[in-house]
Each structure stands twice: as C-alpha cells, then as structure tokens.
Amino acid sequence: MAHLDPAVIGEPLDGYLIHPALLDGALQALLALIADAGVEAQGISFLPWRFGRVRIAAPFGRNARHARLRVTRIGTRSASANIALFDESGAVIAELTDCWFRKVELTRRAAPDDRALHVDLVPAPLAEAPVPPYSSGSARPSWASPVPIARLAQTRRSERCCSMR
C-alpha cells in the first residue's frame, strides 16, 4: 500500500479524472516494490509500456490518497502489475490491470558526447526553389497548366468547379 498526498500538487486537481502526479506516485511506489522483490535496481528502471485495462469508478472528481500495488510478474526484460487507487474513505477510484513495464538501462558506457542530444541547425534558403521542368518525353498534366488570373476571373459562375447553385 502506497500513501499519496494530493496537497503537495501546486495546481487544481478537479480538471482530471486521475491527476498525472498521483498516478506517477503510484508508479514510483511500484518501482520500489520491484526493487524489494530482489531485482537489481542499480542503473535500470522500468517504464510504462501498456495498460491492459483502465477502469475509473464514479463519482468522478475524487482524489487518490492510497494505491494498492500487486506485482504479477517480473522477468528479465519486463514486469507486470495491477494497481488500484483509493480515495480517503477507502473507496475505489480507479483500477489498472495487466500493466506492463519494460526494463530500460539508465547508464551507458559511452562518451558523454555520444549520449547527449545534438542539434545541428542548417540554414534554409530564403527564396523558393524553382519548380523542376518536365522532361521532354512527358506531357504536362492538365492540372499543372498555368491559368492566367485574368482568364480565371472572366469565367462564368456556371463554369467554376466549386460554384453554388
């Protein structure tokens, strides 16, 4: 059982069925439970991968105060669990079943330059590139033929493809 404190969240909670920070608190407690099960937690973590079923119980707008966590499987590359969230009276707010988490390595044995994000800014040309000419062996499609604006304005309303009658 994990205890969740919505009072530390610095924003209104009423816009959420389950506030993301409270759900994250339950997931953090699950990581501690996995570590208590004997999984070596140094340099690894588990990221949410799939939630099999999420059920939110009415009435809505209640804040999660407790989370019951049950690990159902721990493997070499993943773990699964069931999570239930409760309000202060002990009534169920939400149940997340068949939740899967993938194991990820947090540390890599590489140079810092290889692990950092690099952004290379490439200047773009200020003028539009010319449209490539059609090859001599192919005909220009009818939709690509230039139509002078003056001629387009002179067409009758009945001839326009998008006219309203």
C-alpha positions as CSV (number, residue, x, y, z in Angstrom):
1,M,0.0,0.0,0.0
2,A,1.4,3.4,-1.0
3,H,0.1,6.7,0.5
4,L,-0.4,9.5,-1.9
5,D,-0.6,13.2,-0.9
6,P,-2.5,15.5,-3.3
7,A,-1.8,18.5,-1.1
8,V,1.7,18.8,-2.5
9,I,0.5,19.4,-6.1
10,G,0.6,23.0,-6.9
11,E,-2.4,23.2,-9.2
12,P,-6.1,22.5,-9.1
13,L,-6.9,18.8,-9.2
14,D,-10.6,19.0,-10.3
15,G,-9.8,19.0,-14.1
16,Y,-8.6,15.4,-14.0
17,L,-10.2,12.0,-13.5
18,I,-6.8,11.0,-12.0
19,H,-4.2,13.6,-11.7
20,P,-1.0,12.5,-13.5
21,A,1.2,13.3,-10.5
22,L,-0.8,11.0,-8.2
23,L,-0.7,8.2,-10.8
24,D,3.1,8.8,-11.1
25,G,3.4,8.5,-7.3
26,A,1.8,5.1,-7.5
27,L,4.1,4.0,-10.3
28,Q,7.1,5.2,-8.3
29,A,6.0,3.1,-5.4
30,L,5.7,0.2,-7.8
31,L,9.4,0.6,-8.7
32,A,10.3,0.4,-5.0
33,L,8.2,-2.8,-4.8
34,I,10.0,-4.3,-7.7
35,A,13.3,-3.5,-6.1
36,D,12.2,-5.1,-2.8
37,A,11.4,-8.2,-4.8
38,G,15.1,-8.6,-5.4
39,V,15.6,-7.1,-8.8
40,E,18.9,-5.3,-9.0
41,A,17.8,-1.6,-9.5
42,Q,21.3,-0.1,-9.9
43,G,21.4,1.5,-13.4
44,I,18.0,0.3,-14.5
45,S,14.4,1.3,-14.3
46,F,11.0,0.2,-15.7
47,L,9.0,2.4,-18.0
48,P,5.2,2.0,-18.5
49,W,4.6,0.2,-21.8
50,R,1.0,-0.9,-21.8
51,F,-2.1,-0.7,-19.6
52,G,-4.3,-3.7,-20.3
53,R,-7.4,-2.2,-18.7
54,V,-8.1,1.1,-17.0
55,R,-11.4,1.4,-15.1
56,I,-12.4,4.7,-13.5
57,A,-15.2,4.5,-10.9
58,A,-17.9,7.1,-10.4
59,P,-18.4,9.5,-8.8
60,F,-15.6,11.4,-10.6
61,G,-13.5,14.2,-9.1
62,R,-12.2,12.3,-6.0
63,N,-8.5,12.4,-5.3
64,A,-6.4,9.3,-4.9
65,R,-5.0,9.0,-1.4
66,H,-3.8,5.4,-1.4
67,A,-2.6,2.9,-4.0
68,R,-2.6,-0.9,-3.7
69,L,0.1,-2.4,-5.9
70,R,0.5,-6.0,-6.7
71,V,3.4,-7.3,-8.9
72,T,2.1,-10.2,-11.0
73,R,5.3,-11.0,-13.0
74,I,9.0,-10.0,-13.0
75,G,11.0,-11.2,-16.0
76,T,14.4,-10.4,-17.4
77,R,13.1,-7.6,-19.6
78,S,9.8,-6.6,-18.2
79,A,7.4,-6.6,-15.2
80,S,3.6,-6.6,-14.9
81,A,1.4,-5.4,-12.1
82,N,-2.1,-4.4,-11.1
83,I,-2.8,-1.1,-9.5
84,A,-5.8,0.1,-7.6
85,L,-6.3,3.7,-6.4
86,F,-8.5,4.6,-3.4
87,D,-9.9,7.9,-2.0
88,E,-9.6,8.9,1.6
89,S,-12.7,6.8,2.6
90,G,-11.1,3.7,1.1
91,A,-13.5,3.6,-1.9
92,V,-12.0,2.6,-5.3
93,I,-11.3,5.5,-7.7
94,A,-9.5,3.5,-10.4
95,E,-8.2,0.1,-11.3
96,L,-5.4,-0.5,-13.7
97,T,-4.9,-4.2,-14.6
98,D,-2.4,-6.0,-16.7
99,C,0.0,-3.1,-16.6
100,W,3.3,-3.9,-18.3
101,F,6.6,-2.1,-17.8
102,R,9.8,-2.5,-19.9
103,K,13.2,-2.6,-18.3
104,V,15.5,0.2,-19.5
105,E,19.2,0.8,-18.9
106,L,19.8,4.2,-17.3
107,T,23.6,4.3,-17.7
108,R,25.5,3.6,-20.8
109,R,29.2,3.1,-21.1
110,A,29.9,5.6,-23.8
111,A,31.5,9.0,-24.0
112,P,29.2,11.9,-22.9
113,D,29.3,13.3,-26.4
114,D,27.7,10.1,-27.7
115,R,24.9,10.2,-25.1
116,A,23.9,13.9,-25.5
117,L,21.4,15.3,-27.9
118,H,23.0,17.3,-30.6
119,V,21.0,19.7,-32.8
120,D,22.7,20.9,-36.0
121,L,21.0,23.9,-37.4
122,V,21.2,24.1,-41.2
123,P,20.2,27.4,-42.8
124,A,17.3,27.2,-45.2
125,P,17.3,29.2,-48.5
126,L,15.2,32.4,-48.3
127,A,13.9,32.2,-51.8
128,E,11.7,29.4,-53.1
129,A,13.4,26.8,-55.2
130,P,12.2,26.8,-58.8
131,V,9.8,24.1,-59.9
132,P,11.7,21.5,-61.9
133,P,10.8,21.4,-65.6
134,Y,9.0,18.5,-67.1
135,S,11.1,16.2,-69.1
136,S,10.8,16.4,-72.9
137,G,9.3,13.0,-73.1
138,S,6.4,13.6,-70.7
139,A,3.4,15.8,-71.2
140,R,2.5,18.4,-68.6
141,P,-0.7,17.2,-66.8
142,S,-3.8,19.4,-67.4
143,W,-4.0,20.4,-63.7
144,A,-0.4,21.7,-63.8
145,S,-1.0,24.1,-66.8
146,P,-0.8,27.7,-65.7
147,V,-4.1,29.6,-66.0
148,P,-3.8,33.4,-66.1
149,I,-5.7,35.0,-63.2
150,A,-7.5,37.4,-65.6
151,R,-8.9,34.5,-67.5
152,L,-10.0,32.7,-64.3
153,A,-11.8,35.9,-63.2
154,Q,-13.7,36.1,-66.6
155,T,-15.1,32.6,-66.4
156,R,-18.8,32.4,-65.7
157,R,-20.1,31.2,-62.4
158,S,-21.6,28.1,-64.0
159,E,-18.2,27.1,-65.4
160,R,-16.4,27.2,-62.0
161,C,-15.9,23.8,-60.4
162,C,-16.9,24.9,-56.9
163,S,-19.9,27.0,-57.7
164,M,-23.0,27.0,-55.6
165,R,-26.4,26.8,-57.4
